[in-house]
C-alpha cells in the first residue's frame, strides 16, 4: 500500500483547514459572548460580539469567490448584516464606556 506524502492522514482525513478552525472559534465566541457579558459586564460581551461579527464578515467575504454564483448575493447580504451589527455593537461599546 502506497502512502501519500504531505499533509493529511492515510485514512482519508483531510489536513486542518485554517478557515474551518477560525469559523469554529468564532462560533464559540458568539455563543460565549452573553456569558462573558454576565460575568464581566455588558461592555465586555459587546466587545466580543463586535470583533466576532467583523471577523465573520471578513471570512464570508473571503469565501465569496469560491462560492457558487447562485448564493453569492445571499452571502453579500450576510456580510452587510454582520458589518451593520458589528458597527452597532461597537457604537454601544463606545456609548457604554463614555
N, C-alpha and C positions, 0 to 999 in steps of 0.2 A: 504494500500500500504506500503510495507516494504522499508525502506530507507537503502542504503548501508552505511556502516561505512568506514571511511578512506578518502583519497583524492579523489577529483573529485566530480562533482555535480550529483544530482539525475536526471538531464535532459539528461544524456548520454554524457556529455562532459568529456574529459579526463583531468587529472591533468597536470599542466605545465611541459613540458619536457625540462630539462635544455639544452640538446644539440640543441633542436629546437630554444630556445631563443638565444643561443650563435651563431647559424647559422644566425639568423635574424640580430643580432648585427654586425656580420662580413659582411653581405651583405650591410648593411648601411655604414659600414666603407669603403668598396670598392667603393661604389657609391659616398661617400663624399671625398675620397682622392684627386681627381682632384680639387675640390673646396677648400679644405684645402691648396693644392698647390698654387692655385691662391691667396688665402687670406694671407697665412703665408709664402709662398715660396715653391719652388720645393722640398727642402730638407725635409720639414715637410710632404708633400704629399708622398714622397718616404718612409719616416719612417713609416707612417701609413700603406702603402701598404706592407712593409716588415713584420710588425707584423701580419697583416691580412692574408697574404698569408701563413705565417708559421703556424698560428693558424688553418687555413682551412686544411692545410696538416695534422696537428695533429688530427683534428676532423675526417677527412676521414679515417685516419689510424686506429683510434679507432673504427670506424663503420665497417671496413672491415670484422671482424669475423662474424658479424650479417648479412652481405650482402649475396645474393645468389652467389653460386660458379661461375656462368656464368659471373657475372660482376666484380668479384674481379681483374682480370687482367687489366681491364679498370680503376678501382679505384687505382691500383698501379701506372698507368701512370699519373692519376690526382695528386697523392701525389708527384710523381717525378717532374712533371711540376711546381707545386706550390712551391716546395722546390727550384728548379732552379731559378724561378722568384724571390723568396724571397731573395736568395743569390745575385742575380743581383741587386735588389733594395738596399740591404744592402751595397754592394760594391759601388753603386752610391752615397749613403749617405756618406760613408766614403770619397770617392773621392771629393764630394762637400764640406765637412767640412774641409778636409785637405788643 
